Amino acid sequence: MAEAFISILGLAGTLLAGVISFILGQRWERQRQSLLIRAQMLIPIEEWLRGAERMIGILGDTMTSVIAQSPLPVTYDLEERRKATQFMIERTNVVLGILQSNSLRTGQTKKLAKQLADTITVLDNKIKYVLLPLDDEVLSRSLRRTITREFLIQTGETKLKLESDVQQAYSLIAQLKTALT
C-alpha cells in the first residue's frame, strides 16, 4: 500500500512538474515575443531619425550653396528636398504615436523609453519650429544679400545641436534594443 501511494505521489509530482514547466515555458515565450515586438517598434523611429538627419543635411546644403554663391543647391536638389519634407510629414504621427503609447516601457526600459520620447518630441519641435524657418531665412537673407558671418555661425551651431540630438536618440535606441533583446 505504501509503495502504491509513493508511486501515485511520484506520478502526480511528475505531472505537476510537467504542467508547471509548460505554463512557465509558455509565459517565457510570450514575454520573449512581446520584447521582440517592442524592439520592432524602434524601426519606424530609426527611419524617422534618418529623415531628420536628411532635413539637417538639407540645412547644411543650403548654407553651403549660399556660401558658394551657387544658384542651385549643391547636394540636395529640389525634388530630394520635397521628398524629405513629405517623408517627415507622413512619418511623424506614427513615431509620436508609438512613443505616446508607452509600449516601449518595461521594468528595465522605463527610463530609456521616456528619455527617447522626450528627445524625439524636442527634435520634432526643433525641426518644425527652428530648422525649417532657419532654412527659409538663410535663403531669404541670401536673396536680399544680408547674410552675416554671425548669422552663419549661429546657423551652424543650431545644425550641430540638432545633430547632437539625433545622436542622442540613436544612443537611446541602441540601449533600448540591448535591453529588449
Stockholm file with secondary structure:
# STOCKHOLM 1.0

chainA/1-181         MAEAFISILGLAGTLLAGVISFILGQRWERQRQSLLIRAQMLIPIEEWLRGAERMIGILGDTMTSVIAQSPLPVTYDLEERRKATQFMIERTNVVLGILQSNSLRTGQTKKLAKQLADTITVLDNKIKYVLLPLDDEVLSRSLRRTITREFLIQTGETKLKLESDVQQAYSLIAQLKTALT
#=GR chainA/1-181 SS CHHHHHHHHHHHHHHHHHHHHHHHHHHHHHHHHHHHHHHHTHHHHHHHHHHHHHHHHHHHHHHHHHHTTCSSCSSSCHHHHHHHHHHHHHHHHHHHHHHHTTTTCCTTTHHHHHHHHHHHHHHHHHIIIIIHHHHHHHHHHHHHTCCCHHHHHHHHHHHHHHHHHHHHHHHHHHHHHHHHC
#=GC SS_cons         CHHHHHHHHHHHHHHHHHHHHHHHHHHHHHHHHHHHHHHHTHHHHHHHHHHHHHHHHHHHHHHHHHHTTCSSCSSSCHHHHHHHHHHHHHHHHHHHHHHHTTTTCCTTTHHHHHHHHHHHHHHHHHIIIIIHHHHHHHHHHHHHTCCCHHHHHHHHHHHHHHHHHHHHHHHHHHHHHHHHC
//
